Amino acid sequence: MLRVTTASLCTYCPRIRLLLPPAASASTVTSQNKRLENQHTVDSLCELSVDIRKVRKFKSWVLSESSAYVSETADLLRDMGADTMAVARILETHPEAVLCRPEDVAAQRDLWVSVCPNKRELMSIIEKFPASFFTVTHHSNQRANILYLQSLRLSKRIIGKLMASAPQSFSRPVELNQEVIHTLRETYLDLGGDEGNLRIWLQKLLSQNPYILLRPAEAWRDSLGFLREQGFTTEELLSLVSSLRASIAELQPEAMRHALNYIEGTLTCSQDELRQTVIRCPAILYYSLPTLVGRFQGLMDVGVSMEQVKESPNVLELTTQIVLYRIQKLASYGYDVRSGSLDVIVGTKKDFEMSYSKLHLRQQRPLFNPVAPLRTAEE
């Protein structure tokens, strides 16, 4: 309440403005080499409890536009279920919204309603991704892309997530997305995938990596072609594509070549062993060479052997700092990683906590010795 009152007084009360020093009055009227603010826009935003100072700091140009639809935009947001605080947050984060014509915003609302289960979820998306919702240009492309993805029987939730996270995918011509989807379909079927599971596979890829449609179809062909040359079978390639969450299209053959050569030389393994290492730890393919070198060096510095890395290559997914922390944590309970398996430290934080808890309980609970004499409470 105090913030709103102060902002309102400093912004549009004429008598107060006359009493302000020159430096303070410059906050509402810009310097001579800048455009004057649209006072009606400023007043309207203040009435909505929008922090005008934040708008001036990050998007000051919005306040200088001659045409703005502040009240109309606020009304549309309220109609979709936004409360007063939500309206203020959205317009503070994305003040450009007030420059969109009401009819364009209404058309955008109708478009998004077609892929959102309810208004509550739509408002949640708008609060998190206001720029995606208020991208009112290329409306015909957006509609065509939605209809195309719906024709693939993808769920509304997946399409809505794509629109929010990667709006560029919907602003471009639908033919480009059709080409990428066609390449994904060919890839999946060529690698032995089942036509009946194609829709589920596509949904999983798109949900894991919303930017997949922005990658050119050629990138998929180049990456898969390189991996085929390395001797990976179709079944192994399908596993890699699924495990890498479609990031395989973002990999460069030359970078993958450097990574594979380094792993092969460092672990002194055969081609077959190298492929199995990659299958067990696909992340090797997209880590840069300096990252791999640093992680290997960190493991060697704490006494881990190459044989241990061969047996548990997933340890390379962890940063050196995480490896050191987990090794020290286990050492405090008498477990020496250097003389055992690295499987106990790999995995997510939750995986490690489960392994750590088991070791902790084992230390607290001594093994039962059936030969030892029983002791009674009296003894």
Secondary structure, DSSP 8 states (H G I E B T S, - for coil): -HHHHHHHHHHH-HHHHHHS-HHHHTTTS--TTS----HHHHHHHHHTT--HHHHHHHHGGGGG-S---HHHHHHHHHHTT--HHHHHHHHHH-GGGGGS-HHHHHHHHHHHHTTSSSHHHHHHHHHH-HHHHT--SSHHHHHHHHHHHHHTT--HHHHHHHHHH-THHHHS-HHHHHHHHHHHHHHHHHTT--GGGHHHHHHHHHHH-GGGGGS-HHHHHHHHHHHHHTT--HHHHHHHHHHTTTGGGG--HHHHHHHHHHHHHHHT--HHHHHHHHHH-GGGGTS-HHHHHHHHHHHHHTT--HHHHHH-GGGGGS-HHHHHHHHHHHHTTT--GGGS-GGGT-S-HHHHHHHHHHHHHHHHS----TTS----TT-
